[in-house]
């Protein structure tokens, strides 16, 4: 799943801004990911990254946002790297998360 493939574009129509007429991507909305007794918990090691963990658990590195969204207090949203020794939650109900994501973003 290409993360930005189906994200809509819009054109700035605000007359008093210098960017009038410019196209830009609409902001993604991410679903809340509820706790589940089936979730997996791991302790991170040096060099662990969100994209690598997404590839390991989901077979798709572009789903790193699922792990990031499930761990808002333990993930730095400006980086793919994880702090060594942190416990993070890996949600297992991926189909429901992706369904919610598509619904929120009208895909």
C-alpha positions as CSV (number, residue, x, y, z in Angstrom):
1,X,0.0,0.0,0.0
2,X,1.6,3.2,-1.1
3,X,0.9,5.7,1.6
4,X,0.3,8.8,-0.5
5,X,-1.1,7.1,-3.7
6,X,-4.7,7.8,-2.9
7,X,-4.4,11.0,-0.9
8,X,-6.4,13.7,-2.5
9,X,-5.1,17.0,-3.7
10,X,-6.7,20.4,-3.3
11,X,-6.0,23.9,-4.7
12,X,-5.5,26.9,-2.5
13,X,-8.4,29.2,-3.2
14,X,-7.8,31.8,-0.5
15,X,-7.4,35.1,-2.3
16,X,-5.3,36.9,0.4
17,X,-2.5,34.2,0.4
18,X,0.5,34.2,-1.9
19,X,0.0,30.6,-2.6
20,X,-3.3,31.1,-4.5
21,X,-3.7,28.4,-7.1
22,X,-1.0,26.1,-5.7
23,X,-1.9,22.4,-5.3
24,X,-1.1,20.5,-2.1
25,X,-1.9,17.2,-0.6
26,X,-4.8,16.9,1.9
27,X,-3.6,15.9,5.4
28,X,-4.0,12.3,6.3
29,X,-6.2,11.3,9.2
30,X,-5.1,8.4,11.3
31,X,-7.5,6.1,13.3
32,X,-7.2,5.6,17.0
33,X,-5.9,2.1,17.6
34,X,-7.6,0.4,20.5
35,X,-5.8,-2.0,22.8
36,X,-6.3,-5.7,22.1
37,X,-5.4,-8.7,24.0
38,X,-3.8,-10.0,20.8
39,X,-1.4,-7.1,20.5
40,X,2.3,-8.0,20.6
41,X,4.7,-6.1,22.9
42,X,8.4,-5.9,22.1
43,X,11.4,-4.2,23.7
44,X,13.4,-2.3,21.2
45,X,17.1,-2.8,20.4
46,X,19.7,-0.4,19.2
47,X,19.0,0.4,15.5
48,X,15.4,-0.6,15.5
49,X,13.2,1.5,13.2
50,X,9.5,1.8,12.6
51,X,9.7,0.9,9.0
52,X,11.8,-2.2,9.7
53,X,9.5,-3.4,12.4
54,X,6.5,-2.8,10.1
55,X,8.2,-4.9,7.5
56,X,9.0,-7.6,10.1
57,X,5.4,-7.8,11.5
58,X,3.3,-6.8,8.5
59,X,5.4,-7.5,5.5
60,X,5.1,-3.9,4.4
61,X,7.5,-1.1,5.6
62,X,5.0,1.6,4.5
63,X,2.8,0.6,7.4
64,X,5.2,2.1,10.0
65,X,2.5,4.7,10.8
66,X,0.4,1.9,12.4
67,X,3.1,1.2,15.0
68,X,3.7,4.9,15.5
69,X,0.0,5.6,16.0
70,X,-0.3,2.8,18.5
71,X,2.6,4.2,20.6
72,X,2.1,8.0,20.7
73,X,4.0,8.3,24.0
74,X,7.0,6.2,22.9
75,X,7.6,7.2,19.4
76,X,9.3,10.4,18.1
77,X,7.1,11.4,15.1
78,X,10.0,13.2,13.5
79,X,12.1,10.0,13.2
80,X,11.8,6.4,12.1
81,X,14.3,5.3,14.8
82,X,13.1,3.9,18.1
83,X,14.7,4.5,21.5
84,X,16.7,1.4,22.6
85,X,15.0,-0.4,25.5
86,X,11.5,1.0,24.9
87,X,8.5,-1.2,25.1
88,X,6.3,-0.7,22.0
89,X,3.0,-2.2,21.1
90,X,2.5,-3.9,17.7
91,X,-1.2,-4.0,16.9
92,X,-2.4,-7.3,15.3
93,X,-5.8,-6.3,13.9
94,X,-4.3,-4.7,10.8
95,X,-7.3,-5.2,8.5
96,X,-9.6,-3.2,10.9
97,X,-6.9,-0.5,11.2
98,X,-6.6,-0.2,7.4
99,X,-10.4,-0.2,7.0
100,X,-10.6,2.7,9.5
101,X,-7.8,4.6,7.8
102,X,-9.5,4.3,4.4
103,X,-12.9,5.4,5.9
104,X,-11.3,8.4,7.6
105,X,-9.6,9.5,4.4
106,X,-12.5,8.6,2.1
107,X,-10.4,6.2,0.0
